[in-house]
Amino acid sequence: MNRGADVGYDMQAIARRMKGLRTERGLDQATLSRISGVSLNLIQQYETGQSAMRLDTAASLAEALGCSIDALLCRG
């Protein structure tokens, strides 16, 4: 079940945004995993739109990527 769709989030847009932010900063997925404390497997799932993101995970990723949660979730 893609729970993100239930609350109005476009998981594919978030996936593209997350990958774009990561590559703009010159990070690979493994480095983002180390910096954020989010498993590599989850990062891969998020970047392919296969999994909805929990708020605490979004906060960790946003901090590691140097952006707001809103920016990561395509909300601002």
PDB file of N, CA, C, O and CB in Angstrom:
ATOM      1  N   MET A   1       0.844  -1.182   0.000  1.00  0.00           N
ATOM      2  CA  MET A   1       0.000   0.000   0.000  1.00  0.00           C
ATOM      3  C   MET A   1       0.886   1.241   0.000  1.00  0.00           C
ATOM      4  O   MET A   1       1.810   1.345   0.807  1.00  0.00           O
ATOM      5  CB  MET A   1      -0.958   0.000   1.220  1.00  0.00           C
ATOM      6  N   ASN A   2       0.619   2.150  -0.870  1.00  0.00           N
ATOM      7  CA  ASN A   2       1.362   3.404  -0.942  1.00  0.00           C
ATOM      8  C   ASN A   2       0.621   4.454  -0.122  1.00  0.00           C
ATOM      9  O   ASN A   2      -0.209   5.192  -0.653  1.00  0.00           O
ATOM     10  CB  ASN A   2       1.541   3.873  -2.421  1.00  0.00           C
ATOM     11  N   ARG A   3       0.921   4.520   1.169  1.00  0.00           N
ATOM     12  CA  ARG A   3       0.196   5.397   2.078  1.00  0.00           C
ATOM     13  C   ARG A   3       0.383   6.867   1.742  1.00  0.00           C
ATOM     14  O   ARG A   3      -0.475   7.686   2.072  1.00  0.00           O
ATOM     15  CB  ARG A   3       0.633   5.143   3.492  1.00  0.00           C
ATOM     16  N   GLY A   4       1.481   7.214   1.097  1.00  0.00           N
ATOM     17  CA  GLY A   4       1.704   8.601   0.724  1.00  0.00           C
ATOM     18  C   GLY A   4       0.594   9.143  -0.156  1.00  0.00           C
ATOM     19  O   GLY A   4       0.214  10.309  -0.049  1.00  0.00           O
ATOM     20  N   ALA A   5       0.083   8.298  -1.019  1.00  0.00           N
ATOM     21  CA  ALA A   5      -0.995   8.722  -1.913  1.00  0.00           C
ATOM     22  C   ALA A   5      -2.260   9.049  -1.133  1.00  0.00           C
ATOM     23  O   ALA A   5      -3.057   9.882  -1.564  1.00  0.00           O
ATOM     24  CB  ALA A   5      -1.287   7.637  -2.951  1.00  0.00           C
ATOM     25  N   ASP A   6      -2.451   8.399   0.013  1.00  0.00           N
ATOM     26  CA  ASP A   6      -3.642   8.620   0.827  1.00  0.00           C
ATOM     27  C   ASP A   6      -3.691  10.018   1.430  1.00  0.00           C
ATOM     28  O   ASP A   6      -4.775  10.515   1.732  1.00  0.00           O
ATOM     29  CB  ASP A   6      -3.705   7.595   1.928  1.00  0.00           C
ATOM     30  N   VAL A   7      -2.553  10.654   1.608  1.00  0.00           N
ATOM     31  CA  VAL A   7      -2.514  11.976   2.237  1.00  0.00           C
ATOM     32  C   VAL A   7      -2.139  13.072   1.249  1.00  0.00           C
ATOM     33  O   VAL A   7      -1.799  14.182   1.657  1.00  0.00           O
ATOM     34  CB  VAL A   7      -1.530  11.975   3.392  1.00  0.00           C
ATOM     35  N   GLY A   8      -2.197  12.777  -0.028  1.00  0.00           N
ATOM     36  CA  GLY A   8      -1.996  13.796  -1.041  1.00  0.00           C
ATOM     37  C   GLY A   8      -0.555  14.043  -1.448  1.00  0.00           C
ATOM     38  O   GLY A   8      -0.267  15.069  -2.065  1.00  0.00           O
ATOM     39  N   TYR A   9       0.359  13.143  -1.124  1.00  0.00           N
ATOM     40  CA  TYR A   9       1.748  13.295  -1.531  1.00  0.00           C
ATOM     41  C   TYR A   9       1.993  12.511  -2.806  1.00  0.00           C
ATOM     42  O   TYR A   9       1.557  11.366  -2.931  1.00  0.00           O
ATOM     43  CB  TYR A   9       2.703  12.831  -0.416  1.00  0.00           C
ATOM     44  N   ASP A  10       2.683  13.116  -3.744  1.00  0.00           N
ATOM     45  CA  ASP A  10       3.057  12.458  -4.991  1.00  0.00           C
ATOM     46  C   ASP A  10       4.407  11.783  -4.761  1.00  0.00           C
ATOM     47  O   ASP A  10       5.448  12.438  -4.792  1.00  0.00           O
ATOM     48  CB  ASP A  10       3.120  13.482  -6.194  1.00  0.00           C
ATOM     49  N   MET A  11       4.385  10.475  -4.531  1.00  0.00           N
ATOM     50  CA  MET A  11       5.604   9.753  -4.179  1.00  0.00           C
ATOM     51  C   MET A  11       6.649   9.820  -5.287  1.00  0.00           C
ATOM     52  O   MET A  11       7.845   9.847  -4.995  1.00  0.00           O
ATOM     53  CB  MET A  11       5.279   8.305  -3.868  1.00  0.00           C
ATOM     54  N   GLN A  12       6.233   9.848  -6.544  1.00  0.00           N
ATOM     55  CA  GLN A  12       7.205   9.942  -7.633  1.00  0.00           C
ATOM     56  C   GLN A  12       7.866  11.320  -7.654  1.00  0.00           C
ATOM     57  O   GLN A  12       9.060  11.429  -7.934  1.00  0.00           O
ATOM     58  CB  GLN A  12       6.525   9.659  -8.985  1.00  0.00           C
ATOM     59  N   ALA A  13       7.107  12.363  -7.362  1.00  0.00           N
ATOM     60  CA  ALA A  13       7.680  13.713  -7.304  1.00  0.00           C
ATOM     61  C   ALA A  13       8.670  13.817  -6.154  1.00  0.00           C
ATOM     62  O   ALA A  13       9.731  14.423  -6.299  1.00  0.00           O
ATOM     63  CB  ALA A  13       6.568  14.774  -7.149  1.00  0.00           C
ATOM     64  N   ILE A  14       8.330  13.230  -5.015  1.00  0.00           N
ATOM     65  CA  ILE A  14       9.241  13.240  -3.868  1.00  0.00           C
ATOM     66  C   ILE A  14      10.503  12.462  -4.212  1.00  0.00           C
ATOM     67  O   ILE A  14      11.607  12.884  -3.868  1.00  0.00           O
ATOM     68  CB  ILE A  14       8.559  12.640  -2.610  1.00  0.00           C
ATOM     69  N   ALA A  15      10.344  11.330  -4.887  1.00  0.00           N
ATOM     70  CA  ALA A  15      11.497  10.522  -5.291  1.00  0.00           C
ATOM     71  C   ALA A  15      12.438  11.338  -6.181  1.00  0.00           C
ATOM     72  O   ALA A  15      13.652  11.336  -5.980  1.00  0.00           O
ATOM     73  CB  ALA A  15      11.032   9.245  -6.030  1.00  0.00           C
ATOM     74  N   ARG A  16      11.865  12.032  -7.166  1.00  0.00           N
ATOM     75  CA  ARG A  16      12.700  12.855  -8.064  1.00  0.00           C
ATOM     76  C   ARG A  16      13.372  13.994  -7.296  1.00  0.00           C
ATOM     77  O   ARG A  16      14.546  14.289  -7.518  1.00  0.00           O
ATOM     78  CB  ARG A  16      11.847  13.433  -9.222  1.00  0.00           C
ATOM     79  N   ARG A  17      12.632  14.624  -6.401  1.00  0.00           N
ATOM     80  CA  ARG A  17      13.170  15.745  -5.622  1.00  0.00           C
ATOM     81  C   ARG A  17      14.314  15.278  -4.731  1.00  0.00           C
ATOM     82  O   ARG A  17      15.359  15.924  -4.669  1.00  0.00           O
ATOM     83  CB  ARG A  17      12.063  16.393  -4.768  1.00  0.00           C
ATOM     84  N   MET A  18      14.120  14.163  -4.047  1.00  0.00           N
ATOM     85  CA  MET A  18      15.155  13.649  -3.153  1.00  0.00           C
ATOM     86  C   MET A  18      16.426  13.307  -3.929  1.00  0.00           C
ATOM     87  O   MET A  18      17.526  13.672  -3.515  1.00  0.00           O
ATOM     88  CB  MET A  18      14.646  12.411  -2.399  1.00  0.00           C
ATOM     89  N   LYS A  19      16.277  12.617  -5.040  1.00  0.00           N
ATOM     90  CA  LYS A  19      17.443  12.266  -5.855  1.00  0.00           C
ATOM     91  C   LYS A  19      18.121  13.524  -6.392  1.00  0.00           C
ATOM     92  O   LYS A  19      19.349  13.612  -6.411  1.00  0.00           O
ATOM     93  CB  LYS A  19      17.033  11.344  -7.020  1.00  0.00           C
ATOM     94  N   GLY A  20      17.325  14.491  -6.826  1.00  0.00           N
ATOM     95  CA  GLY A  20      17.890  15.739  -7.329  1.00  0.00           C
ATOM     96  C   GLY A  20      18.679  16.490  -6.268  1.00  0.00           C
ATOM     97  O   GLY A  20      19.784  16.965  -6.531  1.00  0.00           O
ATOM     98  N   LEU A  21      18.116  16.597  -5.069  1.00  0.00           N
ATOM     99  CA  LEU A  21      18.819  17.271  -3.971  1.00  0.00           C
ATOM    100  C   LEU A  21      20.116  16.546  -3.638  1.00  0.00           C
ATOM    101  O   LEU A  21      21.148  17.177  -3.410  1.00  0.00           O
ATOM    102  CB  LEU A  21      17.922  17.353  -2.720  1.00  0.00           C
ATOM    103  N   ARG A  22      20.058  15.224  -3.612  1.00  0.00           N
ATOM    104  CA  ARG A  22      21.246  14.432  -3.284  1.00  0.00           C
ATOM    105  C   ARG A  22      22.339  14.627  -4.328  1.00  0.00           C
ATOM    106  O   ARG A  22      23.497  14.857  -3.981  1.00  0.00           O
ATOM    107  CB  ARG A  22      20.887  12.946  -3.171  1.00  0.00           C
ATOM    108  N   THR A  23      21.977  14.536  -5.601  1.00  0.00           N
ATOM    109  CA  THR A  23      22.992  14.661  -6.644  1.00  0.00           C
ATOM    110  C   THR A  23      23.520  16.089  -6.757  1.00  0.00           C
ATOM    111  O   THR A  23      24.699  16.287  -7.051  1.00  0.00           O
ATOM    112  CB  THR A  23      22.424  14.213  -7.982  1.00  0.00           C
ATOM    113  N   GLU A  24      22.657  17.093  -6.527  1.00  0.00           N
ATOM    114  CA  GLU A  24      23.120  18.488  -6.523  1.00  0.00           C
ATOM    115  C   GLU A  24      24.206  18.707  -5.477  1.00  0.00           C
ATOM    116  O   GLU A  24      25.093  19.541  -5.657  1.00  0.00           O
ATOM    117  CB  GLU A  24      21.945  19.442  -6.261  1.00  0.00           C
ATOM    118  N   ARG A  25      24.132  17.963  -4.401  1.00  0.00           N
ATOM    119  CA  ARG A  25      25.100  18.110  -3.316  1.00  0.00           C
ATOM    120  C   ARG A  25      26.294  17.172  -3.467  1.00  0.00           C
ATOM    121  O   ARG A  25      27.176  17.134  -2.609  1.00  0.00           O
ATOM    122  CB  ARG A  25      24.425  17.861  -1.987  1.00  0.00           C
ATOM    123  N   GLY A  26      26.315  16.420  -4.560  1.00  0.00           N
ATOM    124  CA  GLY A  26      27.445  15.534  -4.843  1.00  0.00           C
ATOM    125  C   GLY A  26      27.516  14.317  -3.941  1.00  0.00           C
ATOM    126  O   GLY A  26      28.597  13.780  -3.701  1.00  0.00           O
ATOM    127  N   LEU A  27      26.366  13.880  -3.440  1.00  0.00           N
ATOM    128  CA  LEU A  27      26.327  12.731  -2.540  1.00  0.00           C
ATOM    129  C   LEU A  27      25.841  11.496  -3.280  1.00  0.00           C
ATOM    130  O   LEU A  27      24.962  11.580  -4.138  1.00  0.00           O
ATOM    131  CB  LEU A  27      25.425  13.019  -1.330  1.00  0.00           C
ATOM    132  N   ASP A  28      26.414  10.352  -2.943  1.00  0.00           N
ATOM    133  CA  ASP A  28      25.831   9.107  -3.428  1.00  0.00           C
ATOM    134  C   ASP A  28      24.892   8.586  -2.339  1.00  0.00           C
ATOM    135  O   ASP A  28      24.854   9.126  -1.233  1.00  0.00           O
ATOM    136  CB  ASP A  28      26.944   8.047  -3.789  1.00  0.00           C
ATOM    137  N   GLN A  29      24.154   7.557  -2.651  1.00  0.00           N
ATOM    138  CA  GLN A  29      23.168   7.048  -1.695  1.00  0.00           C
ATOM    139  C   GLN A  29      23.821   6.549  -0.409  1.00  0.00           C
ATOM    140  O   GLN A  29      23.282   6.759   0.678  1.00  0.00           O
ATOM    141  CB  GLN A  29      22.360   5.926  -2.328  1.00  0.00           C
ATOM    142  N   ALA A  30      24.962   5.898  -0.518  1.00  0.00           N
ATOM    143  CA  ALA A  30      25.635   5.368   0.671  1.00  0.00           C
ATOM    144  C   ALA A  30      26.080   6.496   1.599  1.00  0.00           C
ATOM    145  O   ALA A  30      25.969   6.376   2.819  1.00  0.00           O
ATOM    146  CB  ALA A  30      26.843   4.514   0.265  1.00  0.00           C
ATOM    147  N   THR A  31      26.578   7.578   1.030  1.00  0.00           N
ATOM    148  CA  THR A  31      27.002   8.720   1.844  1.00  0.00           C
ATOM    149  C   THR A  31      25.804   9.365   2.524  1.00  0.00           C
ATOM    150  O   THR A  31      25.871   9.699   3.707  1.00  0.00           O
ATOM    151  CB  THR A  31      27.743   9.756   0.983  1.00  0.00           C
ATOM    152  N   LEU A  32      24.712   9.542   1.794  1.00  0.00           N
ATOM    153  CA  LEU A  32      23.502  10.092   2.400  1.00  0.00           C
ATOM    154  C   LEU A  32      23.025   9.194   3.534  1.00  0.00           C
ATOM    155  O   LEU A  32      22.570   9.687   4.567  1.00  0.00           O
ATOM    156  CB  LEU A  32      22.392  10.259   1.345  1.00  0.00           C
ATOM    157  N   SER A  33      23.123   7.905   3.354  1.00  0.00           N
ATOM    158  CA  SER A  33      22.739   6.960   4.396  1.00  0.00           C
ATOM    159  C   SER A  33      23.575   7.175   5.655  1.00  0.00           C
ATOM    160  O   SER A  33      23.036   7.229   6.761  1.00  0.00           O
ATOM    161  CB  SER A  33      22.893   5.518   3.895  1.00  0.00           C
ATOM    162  N   ARG A  34      24.876   7.297   5.489  1.00  0.00           N
ATOM    163  CA  ARG A  34      25.764   7.515   6.647  1.00  0.00           C
ATOM    164  C   ARG A  34      25.468   8.836   7.339  1.00  0.00           C
ATOM    165  O   ARG A  34      25.399   8.892   8.566  1.00  0.00           O
ATOM    166  CB  ARG A  34      27.232   7.483   6.209  1.00  0.00           C
ATOM    167  N   ILE A  35      25.293   9.900   6.562  1.00  0.00           N
ATOM    168  CA  ILE A  35      25.068  11.233   7.133  1.00  0.00           C
ATOM    169  C   ILE A  35      23.721  11.308   7.858  1.00  0.00           C
ATOM    170  O   ILE A  35      23.620  11.898   8.933  1.00  0.00           O
ATOM    171  CB  ILE A  35      25.130  12.303   6.030  1.00  0.00           C
ATOM    172  N   SER A  36      22.703  10.714   7.268  1.00  0.00           N
ATOM    173  CA  SER A  36      21.340  10.850   7.796  1.00  0.00           C
ATOM    174  C   SER A  36      20.970   9.799   8.838  1.00  0.00           C
ATOM    175  O   SER A  36      20.062  10.006   9.643  1.00  0.00           O
ATOM    176  CB  SER A  36      20.359  10.783   6.668  1.00  0.00           C
ATOM    177  N   GLY A  37      21.674   8.673   8.818  1.00  0.00           N
ATOM    178  CA  GLY A  37      21.302   7.571   9.701  1.00  0.00           C
ATOM    179  C   GLY A  37      20.135   6.749   9.172  1.00  0.00           C
ATOM    180  O   GLY A  37      19.585   5.909   9.885  1.00  0.00           O
ATOM    181  N   VAL A  38      19.758   6.994   7.917  1.00  0.00           N
ATOM    182  CA  VAL A  38      18.672   6.253   7.266  1.00  0.00           C
ATOM    183  C   VAL A  38      19.310   5.124   6.460  1.00  0.00           C
ATOM    184  O   VAL A  38      20.308   5.341   5.772  1.00  0.00           O
ATOM    185  CB  VAL A  38      17.791   7.195   6.344  1.00  0.00           C
ATOM    186  N   SER A  39      18.747   3.934   6.539  1.00  0.00           N
ATOM    187  CA  SER A  39      19.362   2.796   5.858  1.00  0.00           C
ATOM    188  C   SER A  39      19.429   3.016   4.343  1.00  0.00           C
ATOM    189  O   SER A  39      18.578   3.681   3.752  1.00  0.00           O
ATOM    190  CB  SER A  39      18.583   1.515   6.169  1.00  0.00           C
ATOM    191  N   LEU A  40      20.449   2.445   3.749  1.00  0.00           N
ATOM    192  CA  LEU A  40      20.624   2.530   2.299  1.00  0.00           C
ATOM    193  C   LEU A  40      19.410   1.938   1.586  1.00  0.00           C
ATOM    194  O   LEU A  40      18.953   2.482   0.581  1.00  0.00           O
ATOM    195  CB  LEU A  40      21.915   1.800   1.863  1.00  0.00           C
ATOM    196  N   ASN A  41      18.894   0.838   2.097  1.00  0.00           N
ATOM    197  CA  ASN A  41      17.726   0.205   1.490  1.00  0.00           C
ATOM    198  C   ASN A  41      16.531   1.161   1.457  1.00  0.00           C
ATOM    199  O   ASN A  41      15.839   1.246   0.442  1.00  0.00           O
ATOM    200  CB  ASN A  41      17.357  -1.071   2.254  1.00  0.00           C
ATOM    201  N   LEU A  42      16.282   1.877   2.548  1.00  0.00           N
ATOM    202  CA  LEU A  42      15.169   2.833   2.576  1.00  0.00           C
ATOM    203  C   LEU A  42      15.404   3.981   1.603  1.00  0.00           C
ATOM    204  O   LEU A  42      14.479   4.397   0.905  1.00  0.00           O
ATOM    205  CB  LEU A  42      14.970   3.383   3.993  1.00  0.00           C
ATOM    206  N   ILE A  43      16.618   4.495   1.550  1.00  0.00           N
ATOM    207  CA  ILE A  43      16.922   5.578   0.610  1.00  0.00           C
ATOM    208  C   ILE A  43      16.638   5.122  -0.816  1.00  0.00           C
ATOM    209  O   ILE A  43      16.064   5.869  -1.608  1.00  0.00           O
ATOM    210  CB  ILE A  43      18.399   6.031   0.750  1.00  0.00           C
ATOM    211  N   GLN A  44      17.037   3.905  -1.142  1.00  0.00           N
ATOM    212  CA  GLN A  44      16.762   3.373  -2.475  1.00  0.00           C
ATOM    213  C   GLN A  44      15.260   3.270  -2.726  1.00  0.00           C
ATOM    214  O   GLN A  44      14.794   3.580  -3.822  1.00  0.00           O
ATOM    215  CB  GLN A  44      17.419   2.000  -2.646  1.00  0.00           C
ATOM    216  N   GLN A  45      14.508   2.841  -1.728  1.00  0.00           N
ATOM    217  CA  GLN A  45      13.052   2.746  -1.878  1.00  0.00           C
ATOM    218  C   GLN A  45      12.424   4.124  -2.057  1.00  0.00           C
ATOM    219  O   GLN A  45      11.530   4.293  -2.887  1.00  0.00           O
ATOM    220  CB  GLN A  45      12.434   2.045  -0.662  1.00  0.00           C
ATOM    221  N   TYR A  46      12.881   5.106  -1.291  1.00  0.00           N
ATOM    222  CA  TYR A  46      12.337   6.463  -1.415  1.00  0.00           C
ATOM    223  C   TYR A  46      12.640   7.053  -2.788  1.00  0.00           C
ATOM    224  O   TYR A  46      11.784   7.698  -3.393  1.00  0.00           O
ATOM    225  CB  TYR A  46      12.906   7.372  -0.317  1.00  0.00           C
ATOM    226  N   GLU A  47      13.856   6.832  -3.277  1.00  0.00           N
ATOM    227  CA  GLU A  47      14.256   7.423  -4.557  1.00  0.00           C
ATOM    228  C   GLU A  47      13.599   6.752  -5.761  1.00  0.00           C
ATOM    229  O   GLU A  47      13.677   7.265  -6.877  1.00  0.00           O
ATOM    230  CB  GLU A  47      15.754   7.351  -4.703  1.00  0.00           C
ATOM    231  N   THR A  48      12.965   5.632  -5.544  1.00  0.00           N
ATOM    232  CA  THR A  48      12.218   4.986  -6.621  1.00  0.00           C
ATOM    233  C   THR A  48      10.709   5.085  -6.391  1.00  0.00           C
ATOM    234  O   THR A  48       9.919   4.532  -7.156  1.00  0.00           O
ATOM    235  CB  THR A  48      12.634   3.517  -6.746  1.00  0.00           C
ATOM    236  N   GLY A  49      10.320   5.791  -5.337  1.00  0.00           N
ATOM    237  CA  GLY A  49       8.903   5.987  -5.052  1.00  0.00           C
ATOM    238  C   GLY A  49       8.194   4.746  -4.555  1.00  0.00           C
ATOM    239  O   GLY A  49       6.969   4.657  -4.634  1.00  0.00           O
ATOM    240  N   GLN A  50       8.952   3.780  -4.042  1.00  0.00           N
ATOM    241  CA  GLN A  50       8.375   2.511  -3.601  1.00  0.00           C
ATOM    242  C   GLN A  50       7.890   2.531  -2.158  1.00  0.00           C
ATOM    243  O   GLN A  50       7.183   1.619  -1.730  1.00  0.00           O
ATOM    244  CB  GLN A  50       9.382   1.419  -3.766  1.00  0.00           C
ATOM    245  N   SER A  51       8.261   3.556  -1.411  1.00  0.00           N
ATOM    246  CA  SER A  51       7.914   3.579   0.006  1.00  0.00           C
ATOM    247  C   SER A  51       7.578   4.994   0.438  1.00  0.00           C
ATOM    248  O   SER A  51       8.214   5.955   0.007  1.00  0.00           O
ATOM    249  CB  SER A  51       9.061   3.017   0.859  1.00  0.00           C
ATOM    250  N   ALA A  52       6.572   5.114   1.295  1.00  0.00           N
ATOM    251  CA  ALA A  52       6.222   6.409   1.881  1.00  0.00           C
ATOM    252  C   ALA A  52       7.180   6.697   3.034  1.00  0.00           C
ATOM    253  O   ALA A  52       7.654   5.781   3.706  1.00  0.00           O
ATOM    254  CB  ALA A  52       4.733   6.427   2.372  1.00  0.00           C
ATOM    255  N   MET A  53       7.454   7.962   3.251  1.00  0.00           N
ATOM    256  CA  MET A  53       8.438   8.396   4.225  1.00  0.00           C
ATOM    257  C   MET A  53       7.769   8.819   5.532  1.00  0.00           C
ATOM    258  O   MET A  53       6.796   9.573   5.520  1.00  0.00           O
ATOM    259  CB  MET A  53       9.269   9.543   3.659  1.00  0.00           C
ATOM    260  N   ARG A  54       8.288   8.338   6.644  1.00  0.00           N
ATOM    261  CA  ARG A  54       7.817   8.794   7.954  1.00  0.00           C
ATOM    262  C   ARG A  54       8.365  10.192   8.222  1.00  0.00           C
ATOM    263  O   ARG A  54       9.394  10.581   7.670  1.00  0.00           O
ATOM    264  CB  ARG A  54       8.251   7.805   9.082  1.00  0.00           C
ATOM    265  N   LEU A  55       7.678  10.933   9.063  1.00  0.00           N
ATOM    266  CA  LEU A  55       8.075  12.307   9.349  1.00  0.00           C
ATOM    267  C   LEU A  55       9.465  12.384   9.969  1.00  0.00           C
ATOM    268  O   LEU A  55      10.251  13.254   9.593  1.00  0.00           O
ATOM    269  CB  LEU A  55       7.066  12.959  10.272  1.00  0.00           C
ATOM    270  N   ASP A  56       9.787  11.505  10.901  1.00  0.00           N
ATOM    271  CA  ASP A  56      11.109  11.540  11.520  1.00  0.00           C
ATOM    272  C   ASP A  56      12.208  11.234  10.506  1.00  0.00           C
ATOM    273  O   ASP A  56      13.301  11.794  10.579  1.00  0.00           O
ATOM    274  CB  ASP A  56      11.176  10.548  12.677  1.00  0.00           C
ATOM    275  N   THR A  57      11.914  10.348   9.567  1.00  0.00           N
ATOM    276  CA  THR A  57      12.875  10.030   8.512  1.00  0.00           C
ATOM    277  C   THR A  57      13.038  11.209   7.564  1.00  0.00           C
ATOM    278  O   THR A  57      14.152  11.528   7.150  1.00  0.00           O
ATOM    279  CB  THR A  57      12.433   8.781   7.735  1.00  0.00           C
ATOM    280  N   ALA A  58      11.933  11.856   7.222  1.00  0.00           N
ATOM    281  CA  ALA A  58      11.996  13.046   6.365  1.00  0.00           C
ATOM    282  C   ALA A  58      12.837  14.127   7.031  1.00  0.00           C
ATOM    283  O   ALA A  58      13.610  14.811   6.361  1.00  0.00           O
ATOM    284  CB  ALA A  58      10.577  13.581   6.062  1.00  0.00           C
ATOM    285  N   ALA A  59      12.692  14.286   8.343  1.00  0.00           N
ATOM    286  CA  ALA A  59      13.475  15.290   9.069  1.00  0.00           C
ATOM    287  C   ALA A  59      14.963  14.965   9.013  1.00  0.00           C
ATOM    288  O   ALA A  59      15.781  15.858   8.796  1.00  0.00           O
ATOM    289  CB  ALA A  59      13.012  15.381  10.532  1.00  0.00           C
ATOM    290  N   SER A  60      15.318  13.712   9.202  1.00  0.00           N
ATOM    291  CA  SER A  60      16.731  13.301   9.141  1.00  0.00           C
ATOM    292  C   SER A  60      17.312  13.512   7.749  1.00  0.00           C
ATOM    293  O   SER A  60      18.435  13.997   7.606  1.00  0.00           O
ATOM    294  CB  SER A  60      16.879  11.828   9.545  1.00  0.00           C
ATOM    295  N   LEU A  61      16.550  13.149   6.732  1.00  0.00           N
ATOM    296  CA  LEU A  61      17.024  13.323   5.358  1.00  0.00           C
ATOM    297  C   LEU A  61      17.124  14.794   4.982  1.00  0.00           C
ATOM    298  O   LEU A  61      18.090  15.209   4.341  1.00  0.00           O
ATOM    299  CB  LEU A  61      16.099  12.601   4.384  1.00  0.00           C
ATOM    300  N   ALA A  62      16.134  15.581   5.377  1.00  0.00           N
ATOM    301  CA  ALA A  62      16.168  17.014   5.070  1.00  0.00           C
ATOM    302  C   ALA A  62      17.385  17.668   5.715  1.00  0.00           C
ATOM    303  O   ALA A  62      18.067  18.475   5.084  1.00  0.00           O
ATOM    304  CB  ALA A  62      14.874  17.704   5.549  1.00  0.00           C
ATOM    305  N   GLU A  63      17.655  17.326   6.961  1.00  0.00           N
ATOM    306  CA  GLU A  63      18.830  17.895   7.636  1.00  0.00           C
ATOM    307  C   GLU A  63      20.114  17.501   6.913  1.00  0.00           C
ATOM    308  O   GLU A  63      20.992  18.336   6.698  1.00  0.00           O
ATOM    309  CB  GLU A  63      18.887  17.431   9.107  1.00  0.00           C
ATOM    310  N   ALA A  64      20.220  16.232   6.540  1.00  0.00           N
ATOM    311  CA  ALA A  64      21.416  15.758   5.840  1.00  0.00           C
ATOM    312  C   ALA A  64      21.570  16.417   4.471  1.00  0.00           C
ATOM    313  O   ALA A  64      22.689  16.624   4.000  1.00  0.00           O
ATOM    314  CB  ALA A  64      21.365  14.242   5.680  1.00  0.00           C
ATOM    315  N   LEU A  65      20.455  16.743   3.838  1.00  0.00           N
ATOM    316  CA  LEU A  65      20.480  17.367   2.513  1.00  0.00           C
ATOM    317  C   LEU A  65      20.520  18.890   2.576  1.00  0.00           C
ATOM    318  O   LEU A  65      20.638  19.551   1.544  1.00  0.00           O
ATOM    319  CB  LEU A  65      19.274  16.931   1.718  1.00  0.00           C
ATOM    320  N   GLY A  66      20.423  19.446   3.774  1.00  0.00           N
ATOM    321  CA  GLY A  66      20.491  20.898   3.933  1.00  0.00           C
ATOM    322  C   GLY A  66      19.279  21.622   3.389  1.00  0.00           C
ATOM    323  O   GLY A  66      19.401  22.703   2.814  1.00  0.00           O
ATOM    324  N   CYS A  67      18.107  21.026   3.568  1.00  0.00           N
ATOM    325  CA  CYS A  67      16.873  21.660   3.097  1.00  0.00           C
ATOM    326  C   CYS A  67      15.782  21.482   4.149  1.00  0.00           C
ATOM    327  O   CYS A  67      15.967  20.768   5.135  1.00  0.00           O
ATOM    328  CB  CYS A  67      16.422  21.060   1.731  1.00  0.00           C
ATOM    329  N   SER A  68      14.663  22.128   3.931  1.00  0.00           N
ATOM    330  CA  SER A  68      13.528  21.964   4.838  1.00  0.00           C
ATOM    331  C   SER A  68      12.768  20.682   4.493  1.00  0.00           C
ATOM    332  O   SER A  68      12.896  20.138   3.396  1.00  0.00           O
ATOM    333  CB  SER A  68      12.583  23.193   4.765  1.00  0.00           C
ATOM    334  N   ILE A  69      11.985  20.223   5.446  1.00  0.00           N
ATOM    335  CA  ILE A  69      11.119  19.074   5.172  1.00  0.00           C
ATOM    336  C   ILE A  69      10.149  19.425   4.048  1.00  0.00           C
ATOM    337  O   ILE A  69       9.886  18.601   3.172  1.00  0.00           O
ATOM    338  CB  ILE A  69      10.344  18.644   6.452  1.00  0.00           C
ATOM    339  N   ASP A  70       9.620  20.639   4.073  1.00  0.00           N
ATOM    340  CA  ASP A  70       8.702  21.069   3.013  1.00  0.00           C
ATOM    341  C   ASP A  70       9.353  20.974   1.640  1.00  0.00           C
ATOM    342  O   ASP A  70       8.732  20.508   0.685  1.00  0.00           O
ATOM    343  CB  ASP A  70       8.232  22.502   3.266  1.00  0.00           C
ATOM    344  N   ALA A  71      10.603  21.416   1.543  1.00  0.00           N
ATOM    345  CA  ALA A  71      11.300  21.356   0.254  1.00  0.00           C
ATOM    346  C   ALA A  71      11.495  19.905  -0.187  1.00  0.00           C
ATOM    347  O   ALA A  71      11.319  19.581  -1.361  1.00  0.00           O
ATOM    348  CB  ALA A  71      12.664  22.075   0.343  1.00  0.00           C
ATOM    349  N   LEU A  72      11.856  19.042   0.746  1.00  0.00           N
ATOM    350  CA  LEU A  72      12.049  17.630   0.423  1.00  0.00           C
ATOM    351  C   LEU A  72      10.751  16.990  -0.047  1.00  0.00           C
ATOM    352  O   LEU A  72      10.751  16.177  -0.971  1.00  0.00           O
ATOM    353  CB  LEU A  72      12.595  16.877   1.635  1.00  0.00           C
ATOM    354  N   LEU A  73       9.649  17.358   0.589  1.00  0.00           N
ATOM    355  CA  LEU A  73       8.355  16.760   0.264  1.00  0.00           C
ATOM    356  C   LEU A  73       7.593  17.533  -0.808  1.00  0.00           C
ATOM    357  O   LEU A  73       6.393  17.336  -0.997  1.00  0.00           O
ATOM    358  CB  LEU A  73       7.512  16.668   1.506  1.00  0.00           C
ATOM    359  N   CYS A  74       8.311  18.418  -1.510  1.00  0.00           N
ATOM    360  CA  CYS A  74       7.724  19.188  -2.615  1.00  0.00           C
ATOM    361  C   CYS A  74       6.563  20.047  -2.147  1.00  0.00           C
ATOM    362  O   CYS A  74       5.581  20.215  -2.870  1.00  0.00           O
ATOM    363  CB  CYS A  74       7.256  18.253  -3.722  1.00  0.00           C
ATOM    364  N   ARG A  75       6.672  20.591  -0.943  1.00  0.00           N
ATOM    365  CA  ARG A  75       5.599  21.401  -0.371  1.00  0.00           C
ATOM    366  C   ARG A  75       5.993  22.861  -0.189  1.00  0.00           C
ATOM    367  O   ARG A  75       5.246  23.635   0.409  1.00  0.00           O
ATOM    368  CB  ARG A  75       5.178  20.827   0.953  1.00  0.00           C
ATOM    369  N   GLY A  76       7.139  23.235  -0.691  1.00  0.00           N
ATOM    370  CA  GLY A  76       7.514  24.627  -0.496  1.00  0.00           C
ATOM    371  C   GLY A  76       8.799  25.001  -1.137  1.00  0.00           C
ATOM    372  O   GLY A  76       9.224  26.153  -1.043  1.00  0.00           O
TER     373      GLY A  76
END
